[in-house]
Amino acid sequence: MNLEAERRGFRDVPTARLATIARDGTPHVAPLWFVWLPEALFLSTAVGSATWINCERDPRVGLVIDRGLDWSELAGIQAEGIAELLPAQHPDVRSAMSAWHEKYRSVFSGDGFERFTAKLQELGFLKLEPSRTRVWDHARSDGAIAGPSGHA
């Protein structure tokens, strides 16, 4: 599997669904905005949110990004790994923050960004370098689904 091609193919999808492990062991799934840079996926969430707290306690996560409406155009990537929690002011987040602003600035029409920042106490990012991925693409003529990969 060519993970770089997958990164390019899913970079414009608006949300990823991230699964974390809640305190009682149940899955907690949240749709998050993300950017996928060559070095890792960066998912934005509020510091102190259930997602953030779950990752503080147990950083193992699962992620799904998908696209398409009709069966014949459905495609997606599933990833697993260890999330690293980074506050927005962390130096390792600079390029991710710039890419995140570029990707999502169009959704902040009018006073949208001011309302977003007023509502969100502190923005943080989860950095995920997938340890395992799986890709599916119903549009492929051979109907193949790429199996698990140990990409880091």
C-alpha positions in Angstrom: 0.0 0.0 0.0 1.2 3.5 -0.9 0.5 5.5 2.3 1.6 8.7 0.6 -1.0 8.2 -2.1 -3.7 7.5 0.6 -2.6 10.7 2.5 -3.1 12.8 -0.7 -6.4 11.0 -1.5 -8.0 11.7 1.9 -6.5 15.1 2.8 -9.6 17.1 1.7 -12.1 15.0 3.6 -13.4 17.3 6.3 -13.6 15.0 9.3 -12.1 11.8 10.6 -13.7 9.6 13.3 -11.4 8.8 16.2 -12.1 6.1 18.6 -10.6 6.3 22.1 -11.1 4.1 25.2 -13.4 5.6 27.9 -12.7 5.1 31.6 -15.1 2.2 31.8 -13.6 0.5 28.8 -16.3 1.4 26.3 -15.4 2.9 22.9 -15.8 6.7 22.6 -16.0 7.9 18.9 -15.8 11.5 17.9 -15.7 13.3 14.6 -12.7 15.5 14.5 -11.1 18.0 12.0 -7.7 16.9 10.9 -4.8 17.5 8.6 -2.6 14.7 7.3 1.0 15.9 6.9 3.8 13.6 5.6 5.0 13.0 9.2 1.7 12.2 10.8 -2.1 12.9 11.2 -2.9 15.8 13.4 -6.5 15.8 14.8 -7.9 18.9 16.6 -9.9 18.7 19.8 -10.5 20.7 22.9 -8.0 20.2 25.7 -10.0 18.7 28.5 -12.6 17.1 26.1 -13.5 13.4 26.6 -11.3 12.5 23.7 -8.3 14.4 25.2 -8.9 12.9 28.7 -9.3 9.4 27.2 -6.0 9.7 25.4 -4.2 11.0 28.5 -5.2 7.8 30.3 -4.8 5.4 27.4 -3.3 6.7 24.1 -4.3 3.8 22.0 -6.7 5.0 19.2 -8.4 3.9 16.1 -9.3 6.2 13.2 -11.5 6.0 10.1 -11.5 8.5 7.2 -13.9 7.7 4.4 -15.5 9.3 1.3 -18.2 8.6 -1.3 -21.9 8.3 -1.3 -22.8 5.4 -3.7 -21.4 2.0 -3.0 -19.3 2.0 -6.1 -17.4 5.2 -5.0 -16.9 4.3 -1.3 -13.3 4.4 -0.2 -11.7 4.8 3.2 -8.7 4.2 5.4 -8.6 2.7 8.9 -5.6 3.4 11.1 -4.5 2.4 14.6 -1.7 3.8 16.7 -0.7 5.8 19.8 -1.9 9.4 20.0 0.5 12.0 21.3 -1.2 15.0 22.9 0.1 18.4 21.9 -1.3 21.7 23.0 -1.7 24.3 20.2 1.3 26.3 21.4 3.6 23.2 21.2 6.4 23.9 18.7 5.8 20.5 16.9 2.3 21.8 16.0 3.3 24.9 14.0 3.1 23.3 10.5 0.0 21.3 11.4 -1.7 24.5 12.8 -0.9 26.4 9.5 -2.3 23.5 7.4 -5.3 23.2 9.7 -6.1 27.0 9.3 -5.7 26.7 5.5 -8.0 23.7 5.3 -10.8 25.0 7.5 -10.7 28.8 7.1 -13.6 28.7 4.6 -16.0 27.3 7.2 -15.4 30.4 9.4 -17.5 32.9 7.4 -18.3 36.2 9.1 -17.6 36.1 12.8 -17.3 32.3 12.8 -13.7 32.1 13.9 -14.2 34.6 16.8 -17.3 32.5 17.9 -15.2 29.3 17.6 -12.3 30.6 19.7 -14.7 32.0 22.3 -16.5 28.7 22.7 -13.3 26.6 22.7 -11.3 27.1 25.8 -8.1 25.6 24.5 -7.3 23.9 21.2 -5.1 20.9 21.3 -3.9 18.4 18.7 -3.6 14.6 18.8 -0.6 13.5 16.7 -1.0 10.1 15.2 1.7 8.2 13.3 -0.3 5.1 12.3 1.3 1.8 13.3 -1.2 -0.2 11.3 -3.5 0.8 8.3 -6.1 -0.8 6.2 -7.6 0.8 3.0 -10.7 0.0 1.0 -11.8 1.4 -2.3 -15.0 0.1 -4.1 -14.1 2.1 -7.2 -11.1 -0.2 -7.9 -11.8 -2.3 -11.0 -10.3 -5.4 -9.3 -12.5 -4.9 -6.2 -9.5 -5.4 -4.0 -9.2 -4.2 -0.5 -5.7 -3.5 0.8 -5.0 -5.5 3.9 -3.3 -4.5 7.1 0.0 -2.7 6.8 2.6 -2.1 9.5 3.4 1.5 8.3 4.9 3.6 11.0 
